[in-house]
């Protein structure tokens, strides 16, 4: 089984199985879950998740410079930029990105955009404005992506 920087087994190896975070990262998942549940705001919960993921990245294997460059482009743009010009063919980059990061570049970009949505939730902006600021075509596009990843629409969640 291949390994990726953040979780251990590559997402491609896990497939579409439902796997608990503790199956991927062990006891760290339980501690993270307790801290996230105890956090008073969504911003604090997101900060805890960011810190956890950054720590996992720092302790994991180093990705290739091309994959790192592609990842940096995605992160700097919150998932809205293209990663095509990093020195490898498009197909090779996708393969290496999946192996070393754990997901395809397009899925990583979608998750990064959604991460920016989470950071803007407590800003008091309406959903249409958040959609525009985070690179979605419109509010309905944001709602579809939000539902796809969370199982609920943004308005169905309580952010208190």
N, C-alpha and C positions, 0 to 999 in steps of 0.2 A: 504494500500500500504506500502510495506517495505521501509526502508530508508537505504542509504549507506553513507559512510563517506564523499565522495567528493561532490556528486551532489544532494542528496536528494532522489528522487525515484530510486529504483534499476533498472538497465538497463533491467533486466528480466521483470519488470513490464511495462516498456515503450514498449517493444516488438520491432518489426521492423518498428515502426512508425518513420517518420521523425519529430524530435522535435528540436526546436530551443534551443540554450544554455540558452537564457533568460527565457524559460519555465522551465528550471531546476534550475537555480541559480538566476533568477531575474535581477535586475538592474546592478549587478556586471558584468554580461555578456556584457552589452552595453559598460561599461567603459573599460573592458578588450579588446573588439573589437577595440575600438578607439585607445588604447595604442599600440596594436599589429600592426594595420594599419600604425601608425605613426613611428614605429620602423624602423631604417635604414637598418638593416641586419637580415638575418635568425637566426643568433646566438642570437641577441637581442630579436627577437620574441620568440624563444624557451625559453630564460631566463624568459621573462614575463609570458609565459604559465606555466613554472615550478614553479615560485613564486606564481602564482594564485592557482595552484593545491596544493602546499604545505600549503598555508594559509587555503584553504578549509579543508584539512586533519586535520590541527591543531585545527580547530574550530568544527569539526564533532565529532560524537560519537566514542568512543574508541573501536576498534575491539578486538576480543578475542586474547589471547596470541598465540594460534596456528595459527590463520590467520595472525597476525602480523609477526610471525616467517616465515611463507610461503612467505609473501610479501617481507620481508627483504631479503630472499634468492633470490627472483626474481630480486629485485632492485640491489643488490650487483653484480649479474652476468649479468646485462642488459638483463634479460629474457632468459638466456641460461642454467640455472640450473634446476634440478628437485626439487620438493617440497614435495616429498612423505613421508619423515621421520619427521613429526612434531607431532606425537602422536595420530592422528585420522586416521580412515579408509580413503582411497582415495575418496570414494563417499561422505562421510560426509564432508571432507575438501572442496571438490568442492562446495557442497551445501552452507556451511557456508561462503566460500570465495565469492561466488556470492551474498549472502545476505549482507555481510558486506563491500565488496569492490565495488560491482556493476557489475562485469563481472567475467567470469570463469577464473581460473588460466592460462589456455592456451592462451586465448585472451589477458590477462594482459601481459603475457610473450611476445607475438607477438608485442604488442604495445610498450613495453619497448625496444625491439630490434630495432624497427623502430625509437624510440626516439633517440637511439644511432646513427642511420644513420643520423638523422637530425643534431646532434651535430658534425658529421664528414664532413658534406657537404662543409663547408667553409675551410676545411683543405687542399684542393688542391689535394687530393688523387683521383685516378680513381675509378670507380664504382666497378670493380672487387676486388680491395684492400679493399674498404669499406665493400663489401659483406663478404669477408674473416674475417675481423676484428670484424664484428657484428654477426657472427654465422650463416650466411646463407650458404647453400650448395654451391652456386655459384652465379654469377652475375644475371643469369636469375631468380633464386629463389628470390633474392632481388627485381628485377624489378616486378615480379608477386605480391609480398607482398605490395610493394610500390603502385602499381596500385590499388590493392584491397582496400587499406585504403585511398588513396588520389584521386583516379579516373584518375590519369595521370602517365605516366612513369617519372622516374627521369630526363631524358634528355628533356622532354617536359616542364619542369618548369624552369623559369629563377630565378637564385639565386643572382641577383645583387641587 
